[in-house]
């Protein structure tokens, strides 16, 4: 596709949507909001959109959220500190009571509407609206430059998706000049979906050839001209995808910006699990090892991980881990993780710990029959997510195979066919599930 050069004189405010209760990601959101969910051993989900903004030269960033924000506040405070001369910031705007409203955000558009009073304090030409639970790398200067070049009122980032996989997405009909003429949120009718498929002319402009019919699906990334946003929210509409965008059709200039790179909506436990494990592949679809567009996170003074006599196959390993005489196959291991002798992990995401447990404290725990933080000896764990600070005793066997979704003893929940050990839970030695 054609590329563009952004106009540096134009100013952009970035607004990241922190989401609601995160019910589809539960139990990972049991004690934290969606943007604070750990990712890839050492990051948080929110690091992705913030890093994309910084790499694009946009450093005035707001994050809108309302549930369980304490850990997110700590992470942002310790991760993103800007030079006071460049006027950059990452600010959290939580739902708050005002003279006109006393309830929670009712949707994405409602959240932006309530915070317009804060945005108006900053000089800007465009609002860049982003999601807080997606994995992708994108240069936002390109979509802003296209927005300017086409004299658009709203530009929607869109990615080609096979017609068989668009039912849960917002799908748009796009003409050959990228103008949007129709927008359908979560279509189910196969005839309608096929009618929305890319035209041969537009498909021929893509960098990579497609196999089979594809539609353009919204990525939940929007560029709004400042005045258009004000007019678009001068009502009681709650959601951009379901209400605001369809209402603008025929009244404003809407264009699509086609993005052909890797993009994954991490909205469910299964999507989170699959996206993390994919990082351990030899050629992962998302590459954290890109020095030209790095993903930023909190800088920690952690020692290198220590691996003693282990079998390791396709593993993403965080800092400060101690793994002894064990087998790891297709795993993501988070910071400060401890794994005892002769344990076997296969397709496991272990989020690690928030602190190092000193040797004398570990000895005291063992002497008093308590289980130290981490995974003990002789454990067998498969297709599982072990949340932070979990304590798993010796000889524990965990697997979701053959078991229905639901809640089990000791803080274990099976969701989307994935076994999850909740944050800080303790599983006694010898337990089998």
FIBA-728234 format. One record per residue (C-alpha): x, y, z; residue in one letter. Coordinates in steps of 0.1 Angstrom, whole numbers, plus 2048, in hexadecimal, padded with zeros to 3 digits. Last residue first. Example, Ala and Ser with C-alpha at 12.3 -4.5 7.8 and 13.67 -1.06 7.14 Angstrom:
residues 2
8897F5847S 87B7D384EA 
//
This chain:
residues 433
7C46BE985X 7DE6AF99DX 7E96BC9BEX 8096AC9CCX 8156CB9DDX 7FB6E59E5X 7F17009CCX 7F47249D9X 7E57419C7X 7F77639C3X 7E876B9A1X 7CF751994X 7DB730985X 7CB72E963X 7C570E94FX 7BD71692AX 79F706919X 78E728913X 78F72D938X 79A714953X 79C724975X 7B4719992X 7B372D9B2X 7BA70F9C9X 79C6FA9BFX 78B6FC99CX 77771698AX 769710967X 770705944X 76C6DF93FX 7886C6945X 7966AD92CX 7B76BF928X 7BA6DD93FX 7DB6D194EX 7EC6D4970X 8026BB983X 8126C69A4X 82F6B19B1X 83E6CD9C6X 82A6EB9D0X 81D7089BAX 81E72B9C8X 8107469B0X 8217689B2X 81677298FX 7FE75E97AX 80573A96EX 7F473794CX 7F0712942X 7F26FB924X 8066E0937X 8156DD95AX 8286C0969X 83A6C798AX 8576B4997X 8656D09ACX 8536F19B5X 84570D9A1X 8497319ACX 8447439CDX 84C72D9EBX 8337139F8X 82D713A1EX 8346F4A34X 845707A4FX 8686FCA46X 861702A21X 856726A27X 87472DA3DX 88C71FA23X 87B735A08X 87E753A20X 8A374CA26X 8A9749A00X 89976B9F9X 87876D9E5X 87E7849C8X 86179B9C0X 8447A09A8X 84477C99CX 84476797CX 82A769961X 82C744959X 81D73D936X 81D718930X 81C704910X 8306E791FX 8406E9942X 8526CC952X 8616CD975X 8816BA97EX 88E6D4996X 87B6F49A0X 87071198BX 874735997X 867752983X 87777498AX 86A783969X 85276F953X 85674D941X 845748920X 844723916X 84770D8F8X 8596F0909X 86A6F492BX 87B6D793CX 88B6D995EX 8AD6D796FX 8AA6F9980X 89A719973X 8A273A985X 893758974X 8A077C978X 897788955X 87C77A93FX 87E75A929X 86C753909X 87072E903X 8707198E3X 8816FA8F1X 8946F9912X 8A26DA923X 8B26E5943X 8D36DF956X 8D3701968X 8C4721959X 8CA74296BX 8B876095EX 8CC78095CX 8CA79797AX 8AE7B197DX 8B37D697FX 8917DE96FX 8887F6953X 8627F7950X 8567F292DX 85E7FD909X 8577E98E9X 8727F18D0X 86C7FF8ADX 88E80089BX 89E7E68B2X 8847CC8A9X 88A7AE8C0X 8667AD8CEX 85B79D8ADX 8367958A8X 82F778891X 84A7648A2X 86575588DX 87673B8A3X 8557388B7X 8567448DBX 8407638D3X 82574C8C7X 8207408EBX 8167638F5X 7FD7688D9X 7ED7468DFX 7E874B904X 7DA76F900X 7C37648E4X 7B77478FAX 7B275D919X 79D776904X 7A27998F8X 7C57988EAX 7BC7A78C7X 7D979D8B1X 7E97B1896X 8067A7880X 80D7BE863X 7F67C7845X 7E77E7851X 7CE7F883AX 7C381B843X 79E81F83DX 78C840836X 76E852844X 764874837X 74787F84CX 72087F849X 71A861833X 72884A84DX 72D85C86EX 711848880X 722827877X 742834888X 7318418A8X 71A8238AFX 7288008B0X 74C8068A9X 7508278BDX 73B81E8DBX 7268318F3X 7108498DEX 7008648F4X 7058828DDX 71F89C8D5X 7398818D1X 73C8828ABX 73C8A88ACX 75A8AA8C3X 76C88E8B1X 7678A0890X 7768C089EX 7968AE8A8X 79B899889X 797875894X 7B185A88EX 7A4837897X 7B28168A2X 7987FB8ACX 7A97E4893X 78B7E687BX 7887C8864X 78D7CA83EX 77F7AB82EX 79178E81EX 789774804X 7A27597FDX 7C875A800X 7D577D801X 7F378B7EFX 80B7A0804X 8127C57FDX 7EE7CD7F7X 7E47E27D8X 7D57C37C7X 7BC7BF7E3X 7AF7E27DCX 7A97DA7B8X 79A7B87BEX 7817C77D7X 7847BD7FBX 7677AA809X 7487BC817X 7307A8801X 73F78880FX 737793832X 71479D829X 70D77B819X 71D769837X 70577B84FX 71677E871X 7247A1871X 7377AD890X 7337D388BX 72B7DD867X 73A7FC857X 731808834X 73E82181BX 762825827X 779838810X 79A825808X 79C8337E4X 7938107D8X 7738107ECX 77180180FX 7547ED81EX 75B7E9843X 75C7CD85DX 75B7D1883X 7667B0892X 7587928A2X 74B782882X 76A78986FX 77B76786FX 76D754851X 76F77383AX 79577283EX 7A279284FX 7B47AF83EX 7BD7CA858X 7AD7EC85DX 7B880C86EX 79B82586DX 79F848861X 78686386CX 78088685EX 79587E840X 7A789882BX 7B687B817X 7DA88781CX 7D5891841X 7C686F84BX 7E185E836X 7FC87084AX 7EA86686AX 7E9842860X 80E842856X 819855875X 80A83988AX 826822883X 81880088EX 8247E28A2X 8097CA8ADX 7FB7B98CCX 7D97C68D7X 7CA7CC8FAX 7CC7F2900X 7B97FD8E1X 7C181E8D0X 7B183F8C7X 7C78598B6X 7B887B8BBX 7C28968A2X 7CA8BB8A0X 7D88C08C3X 7E08DB8DCX 7DA8CD8FFX 7C08D9918X 7A48CB901X 7AF8A8909X 7A58AB92DX 7828B9927X 77F89E90CX 781884927X 75C87C92BX 758879905X 776862902X 76784991BX 74584B90BX 7538438E9X 7648248F7X 74781890BX 73181F92AX 74D82E93FX 74382A963X 72983F976X 728861986X 72187896AX 71989D964X 7288AE983X 745895981X 74D87398FX 76C863981X 775848968X 79B845967X 7B285B952X 7D584D952X 7F0864945X 80E85B92FX 82287A929X 83888E911X 83E8B3914X 8608B1903X 8728C691DX 8688B293BX 87989392DX 86187692FX 85D85B948X 84A83B93DX 85181B951X 850821976X 830837977X 82182295BX 82580296EX 81A80F990X 7FA81F981X 7F37FE96EX 7F67EB98FX 7DD8029A0X 7C4803983X 7AB7E998EX 78F7F5977X 78A818967X 7A081E949X 7A8839930X 7CD83C927X 7D985D91AX 7F8862905X 80C8818FBX 82B8708EDX 82486C8C8X 8448688B5X 83A8478A4X 8518338BAX 8418438D8X 81E83B8CCX 8278178C4X 8378138E6X 81881F8F7X 8028088E3X 8177E98ECX 8217F2910X 7FD7F191AX 7FD7CB917X 8187C8932X 83C7BD92CX 8557A593CX 84C781934X 83A787913X 81C799921X 8107A2943X 7EC7AF947X 7ED7D4950X 7D97E0932X 7BD7C993BX 7B77D595EX 7C67C297CX 7BB7AB998X 7A3793987X 7AE79F964X 7C277F95DX 7A476C96AX 793779954X 79E784931X 77A784923X 76E797942X 7867B493CX 7737CB953X 7727E7939X 78D7F1921X 7AD806925X 7A781A906X 7C782C8FCX 7C48508F1X 7E085F8DDX 7E18858D8X 7EE8908B6X 7FD8B18AAX 8008BB886X 81F8CF87DX 8338AE878X 81D8A6859X 821880856X 831871837X 81C858825X 81D834819X 80A8247FCX 800800800X 
//
